[in-house]
Amino acid sequence: MAAQGGSDRGDSRPSSAPAKSNGKPTVTVERLTHLDVPEICALYKRVWETFRPELPPEMVKAWAPTPLEFTSWMEGVTYFAARRDGRMIGAVGCEFNDGSCRIVHLVVDPDARRLGIGSSLTSAAVDWAKHNNSSAIWVDALARFTAAAEMFRQLGFAEAGVLHKHRWKEDVRLFEKLL
Ligand SMILES: CC(C)(COP(=O)(O)OP(=O)(O)OC[C@H]1O[C@@H](n2cnc3c(N)ncnc32)[C@H](O)[C@@H]1OP(=O)(O)O)[C@@H](O)C(=O)NCCC(=O)NCCS
């Protein structure tokens, strides 16, 4: 599952998905375009609604943007989406600052977890960071998101610290990978 991106950070639609192989559903990871905004907003809503009532409602609201809000998220962030048989089942954003890349808004549809989709999206972010000559890639995750922590460790990220009561009074763990 290789990421298919362009050579720049513009908005051109990436190359098309490969055909099915061996009758298995094909998963692709491709650059997101403005045409995909309604679908990614629906994905974020699906994912974060499952965290009610454990997560603070303001957090769920902040992480499930409207199409208009997501359009402004796209300013300065490159998003990739994973699709299975054409349906969006995961997404990740890459935000560049001063030579490093931050992973943002990584989610996988609850129905599609433990199939390597989150790893593929993270690898796409790593590839994109390398492509843009970043020296490091990092991500912060709520400390309660133990699945994400385990996945980042599996992918060679090192835990770099904890920010206490950082987001909506929740502890946040930092993970980094030098490139
Ligand atoms: C974190 C998340 C993106 C992982 O996506 P995924 O597609 O299920 O991850 P993968 O299938 O690539 O998992 C890779 C490895 O991570 C670890 N892992 C993933 N989910 C796990 C879980 N629930 N418990 C323990 N380990 C887990 C495992 O080592 C797994 O490998 P294995 O399945 O061979 O054992 C997904 O659970 C998710 O969307 N969670 C909610 C949102 C979130 O936490 N986002 C990250 C914010 S930074």
PDBQT file of the ligand as one rigid body, heavy atoms in Angstrom, charges set to zero:
ROOT
HETATM    1  C1  LIG A 201      -4.656   4.208  16.210  1.00  0.00    +0.000 C 
HETATM    2  C2  LIG A 201      -5.337   3.727  14.928  1.00  0.00    +0.000 C 
HETATM    3  C3  LIG A 201      -5.134   4.803  13.842  1.00  0.00    +0.000 C 
HETATM    4  C4  LIG A 201      -4.653   2.408  14.492  1.00  0.00    +0.000 C 
HETATM    5  O1  LIG A 201      -5.173   2.037  13.228  1.00  0.00    +0.000 OA
HETATM    6  P1  LIG A 201      -5.166   0.501  12.732  1.00  0.00    +0.000 P 
HETATM    7  O2  LIG A 201      -5.412   0.515  11.279  1.00  0.00    +0.000 OA
HETATM    8  O3  LIG A 201      -6.065  -0.308  13.571  1.00  0.00    +0.000 OA
HETATM    9  O4  LIG A 201      -3.636   0.101  13.048  1.00  0.00    +0.000 OA
HETATM   10  P2  LIG A 201      -2.800  -1.110  12.410  1.00  0.00    +0.000 P 
HETATM   11  O5  LIG A 201      -3.717  -2.174  11.953  1.00  0.00    +0.000 OA
HETATM   12  O6  LIG A 201      -1.873  -0.536  11.401  1.00  0.00    +0.000 OA
HETATM   13  O7  LIG A 201      -1.987  -1.609  13.691  1.00  0.00    +0.000 OA
HETATM   14  C5  LIG A 201      -0.589  -1.731  13.683  1.00  0.00    +0.000 C 
HETATM   15  C6  LIG A 201      -0.122  -2.250  15.021  1.00  0.00    +0.000 C 
HETATM   16  O8  LIG A 201      -0.437  -1.313  16.051  1.00  0.00    +0.000 OA
HETATM   17  C7  LIG A 201      -0.797  -2.019  17.251  1.00  0.00    +0.000 C 
HETATM   18  N1  LIG A 201      -2.210  -1.827  17.559  1.00  0.00    +0.000 N 
HETATM   19  C8  LIG A 201      -3.170  -1.287  16.782  1.00  0.00    +0.000 A 
HETATM   20  N2  LIG A 201      -4.350  -1.255  17.428  1.00  0.00    +0.000 NA
HETATM   21  C9  LIG A 201      -4.135  -1.801  18.632  1.00  0.00    +0.000 A 
HETATM   22  C10 LIG A 201      -4.953  -2.050  19.765  1.00  0.00    +0.000 A 
HETATM   23  N3  LIG A 201      -6.272  -1.746  19.765  1.00  0.00    +0.000 N 
HETATM   24  N4  LIG A 201      -4.396  -2.613  20.861  1.00  0.00    +0.000 NA
HETATM   25  C11 LIG A 201      -3.092  -2.918  20.900  1.00  0.00    +0.000 A 
HETATM   26  N5  LIG A 201      -2.248  -2.720  19.840  1.00  0.00    +0.000 NA
HETATM   27  C12 LIG A 201      -2.760  -2.165  18.738  1.00  0.00    +0.000 A 
HETATM   28  C13 LIG A 201      -0.549  -3.479  16.959  1.00  0.00    +0.000 C 
HETATM   29  O9  LIG A 201       0.794  -3.773  17.269  1.00  0.00    +0.000 OA
HETATM   30  C14 LIG A 201      -0.789  -3.541  15.460  1.00  0.00    +0.000 C 
HETATM   31  O10 LIG A 201      -0.203  -4.634  14.825  1.00  0.00    +0.000 OA
HETATM   32  P3  LIG A 201      -0.982  -6.070  14.836  1.00  0.00    +0.000 P 
HETATM   33  O11 LIG A 201      -2.409  -5.784  14.425  1.00  0.00    +0.000 OA
HETATM   34  O12 LIG A 201      -0.215  -6.860  13.827  1.00  0.00    +0.000 OA
HETATM   35  O13 LIG A 201      -0.871  -6.580  16.236  1.00  0.00    +0.000 OA
HETATM   36  C15 LIG A 201      -6.851   3.430  15.169  1.00  0.00    +0.000 C 
HETATM   37  O14 LIG A 201      -6.993   2.551  16.259  1.00  0.00    +0.000 OA
HETATM   38  C16 LIG A 201      -7.686   4.674  15.449  1.00  0.00    +0.000 C 
HETATM   39  O15 LIG A 201      -8.162   5.329  14.503  1.00  0.00    +0.000 OA
HETATM   40  N6  LIG A 201      -7.860   4.985  16.722  1.00  0.00    +0.000 N 
HETATM   41  C17 LIG A 201      -8.670   6.146  17.144  1.00  0.00    +0.000 C 
HETATM   42  C18 LIG A 201      -8.039   7.458  16.774  1.00  0.00    +0.000 C 
HETATM   43  C19 LIG A 201      -6.595   7.581  17.204  1.00  0.00    +0.000 C 
HETATM   44  O16 LIG A 201      -6.150   7.095  18.226  1.00  0.00    +0.000 OA
HETATM   45  N7  LIG A 201      -5.833   8.286  16.342  1.00  0.00    +0.000 N 
HETATM   46  C20 LIG A 201      -4.453   8.527  16.575  1.00  0.00    +0.000 C 
HETATM   47  C21 LIG A 201      -4.294   9.877  17.158  1.00  0.00    +0.000 C 
HETATM   48  S1  LIG A 201      -2.604  10.372  17.061  1.00  0.00    +0.000 SA
ENDROOT
TORSDOF 0
